[in-house]
Structure formats: C-alpha cells, structure tokens
Amino acid sequence: MILIELVKGGSILDDLRKRHSTITNEEKLNNMVLGSAKGIAYLHSKGCIHRDIAARNVLYTNKKVAKISDFGMSREGGIYRMRRCMKVPIKWTAPETITTFIYTLKTDVFSFSILIWEVFSNGKDPYKGMTNTAVKKIVTAGFRMEIPECPYGIANLIEHCWEQNPDTRWSMDEAVQELESLIKKEAAREKIHSMSSKRTGQSSKRTSESSEHDDKERNWTHSLKSSKFTKSCIIGKSEIEVEQRGRSKKGKFK
C-alpha cells in the first residue's frame, strides 16, 4: 500500500508550462530535478519500479517540493516482465524495455533522463511530431533527442541516464550523487563570481576617488600658477604628484 499526501499546485509539467519564463535554472536543478531524483531513488531502495516516470507524474507543491505520483503501473521487485500487450508511454521508455518488454530499475533511470529533458526544455513534448512507431525505431537504434540548453554538467547527466546499455547506465543513487555534486560546484562558482564582482566594485570606487582627488589637486595648482608664487607652486605640484602616484600604485595592487 502506498499513501500519498494531497498536493495543491499540479505537476512539474503544469508549472513549467505556466511560468516557464520565470523559473530559474537553480529552481529547476535544486527543486524539480534533484527532488524527483531523490523520490525515484527512494522507491528503488524499497524495491519498487515506477514504470511511468515523466514530468506529468511528478507533483509540485506550493512550497516547490517534488513528489512522485501516479503509481498505477508500478510493480514490486527489481524486474518485471509485461505478459500482455499494453499501452505504455513509448517516448519515456528505455530501448531494452521496448524490445524485450522487461522492466528494471534502469528503465526508470532512462525515463528520468527524459524528465530532465522536459524540465530544461520548459515542458516541451519529447520527440514532438513523431509517432510512437518512429520513436521506437530511432531509440532502439541508439539515436537521442538534442539536449536543450542547461547548466554545466546536466548534459553529461542526461547522457549517462539515457545510455543505450542498461548495464552501464547510471543508477538513481549515482544520479542523485552527481546532482548534489553539481549543485555544490554551482554554489561555489556563484560565490567566487560574487566575491570577484565585489572586488571589482571596490576597485572602481577607489579609482573614482583617486581621480576626484587628482582633479582637486590640478585645480588647486592651476589657481596658484596665476599668483606671484608660480615657481614654488610648480615645485610643490611636482611633489604632490609623486606622492599621489605612490598612493595610486599601492592601491591598484591590493
């Protein structure tokens, strides 16, 4: 028996299509993709094959938490052989399952790769315009869709999850580990970028202050040149400039 909470907010697919222009890559990665991956990994740890992983079957709460749903096709155990012809979501189905009608945990991993594709294509239909028959032919022959624009490392994750050979295809635990690693790297990259921007801003401020100081000194010496102290002013100006250059140079190398 599976108990499922009541979720308000619809599916990930609904959310992608409603507000695709406002969803950040950070939310897609941290909430939608990693959240889904952890949910599937949990099912696998309990010996359950979902068999229908897709963005439409992952609920998305108002607090932006992904929840795996629709267990109508789910089966207990690590392997399930389909004994009769049934309607299945071909565009999300692994090549070995298409040809043998055998489902394993790795079938879900392949479906997860299509879910990632859906997320980063903002809810587009996979293999749009193609029939199930055409999709069967190209997928079993090893062809895949073009990977949409996505953050660093996600393309590599997709490729490992839709690997043709199920033996070399990643497990969901490996997918979760990779996602967590990518998120840490992205956070570190953002921190470095933020620190760099802050230093650039401080440097610009110092340069601006230095320029303003130079202007004031030039105006001061110019006014003195017109007085009877012209000669001494020129000497004073030279000393001021040397002193100021020393300060500017020191500031630049900080």
Secondary structure, DSSP 8 states (H G I E B T S, - for coil): --------S-BHHHHHHHHGGG--HHHIIIIIIHHHHHHHHHHHHTTEE-S--SGGGEEE-TT--EEE---TT-EESSEEE--S-----GGGS-HHHHHH-EEEHHHHHHHHHHHHHHHHTTS--TTTT--HHHHHHHHHTT------S--TTHHHHHHHHT-SSTTTS--HHHHHHHHHHHHHHHHHHHHHHHHHHHHHHHHHHHHHHHHHHHHHHHHHHHHHHTSTTHHHHHHHHHHHHHHHHHHHHHHHT-
